[in-house]
Amino acid sequence: MRDKLCIDIGGTKTLIGLIDSDSNIKESCRIKTSKDIKKFARDLKIEVKKFKGRVACVNVSFAGRVDTQGKVILAPNLPKELIGKNLIAMLNTGFKSVHIENDAVCFCLNAMNTRKITSDRSGLAIVWGTGIGGAVILFGKILKIKGREKFGEIGHIQTFNTDSDIESLIGGKGFKPNFGNDGEHLYKLASSGDKESIRKFREIGRLFGRYLLSLIYIFDPESIYIGGGVLNAWKFIKAGVEDIKFKNETVFSRVSNIYVSKDSYAMLKGAYFIDEKKNFIDKL
């Protein structure tokens, strides 16, 4: 079985794992994602160098977008100085190849490997963590358009009557400024029975439900696949989403499946398949 070094760079944490072809994580570690560019680069290089000589391939799930050469073109929740930097060059310390993809794409790849995504004619994947990212599925494959690397970046849809996008409103980074507590603290309060925290999660769910409603109108997906750290609180968020579904049954009924994953390693495991071209439609 071919092992690969896989990395999931998120806005809050970075996961690093040695993964085999059956998606078994043989070794792993977790580090905090630094907002300081020098520490960010140093922390990654220290961990990655431990695998030099053991694997040929490094595959990276990235909370942002890179161009075909590996240059960062979008990374709203990572060090600002990353923009314009070549992430492939930063990580290629003696490996045969380094491949980088958006984290929502990697979430899709994991869902494909676990047969959650099969032959949907149209579908959406949403990763809801520190920010919100997305990918578009067409006939069971991930749709990419050459030269348009930001295609499918659905987390930056603007909200009405504000200067914010949807991820600034209800992405994990928006919880504290908009709802008074970060996600972890809000979840602990809700789990202890705090009614105000439960109410806030329900409101977050309603906002997410309206967001889904807009996406359904735009993409008319057969299925929607949702993952990311915020889903740990899904039992509190779900009621708000259901409120919106109930009021818009006709629209939501067009979606045959809304799949919610709480696997915190989904993007890391999906990164294993980045370099397998069969998973993509990228000839447009």
C-alpha positions, 0 to 999 in steps of 0.5 A: 500500500502506498503511503502519502504524507497528508496535511490539512491546513485550517484557519485554527489548526493544522493536521499532519498524517501518514495515510495509506491507500485504505485511508488508515492514518498510521501516524498523526499530529496536530499543531496550532495554525500560527497567524505569524508567517514565519512561525507558520512556515517554520512549524510546518517545515519542522513536522514535514521534515520528519517524513523525508525519505519515508514518502515520495508524495505530499498532499495538502488540504488548504483553507484557501486557494492556490493557482496551478503553480502553487501560489496562494491567491486566497487565504482569508483565515491564514497569515496575510503574508501567504498571499503570493507565496508559493506553498509548494516550494515552502513544503517541498523539502526533498519530496518527489511531488507536492500537491495542494487543493482547497479543503472543501475539494478534499472533503469531497474526495473523502466523501467519494472514497467512502461512497457518500458521493457516487453519481450525483448529476449535481451536488455541493460540498460545504466545509464549515469551520473557521471559515466557509468553503465549497466545491461543486460536484458534477456527475460524481466528480469535482468540477474545476475550470482551468484558470479560474481557481476561485470557482466554487468559492461559495463562502464569500457570498455577500450578506445583505445590509452588511459589509460582511460575507457569509463566513464572517457572519457565521463561520467559526471566526464570526461566532465571538463578534456576532454571538458573544462567545467563540464556538467552543465556549458557546458549545460548552454553555449549550451542552450545560443547558444554557438557554441563551446559548441554545437560542444563539445556535438556533439563530446560527442554524437559521442563517445557515439555512437561508444560506443553503436556500440561496445555494439551492436556487443557484445550483439546484443540487441533488445532494449537499455534503457538509463537514467541518469543525462547526458541525460538532454543534450540529445538534443545536444548529439543526433546529434552526436549519429545520425552521428554514426548511419547513418554511421553504419545503418546495425548494428544499424538497429538490435536494434528495440528500443533505449529508452531515459529517462530523469526521474531523479528519475528513479533509486530511483523509481526502487529501490522499486522493488529490493527485488522482486525476480521475476524481476531477472534471477540469477540461472546461 
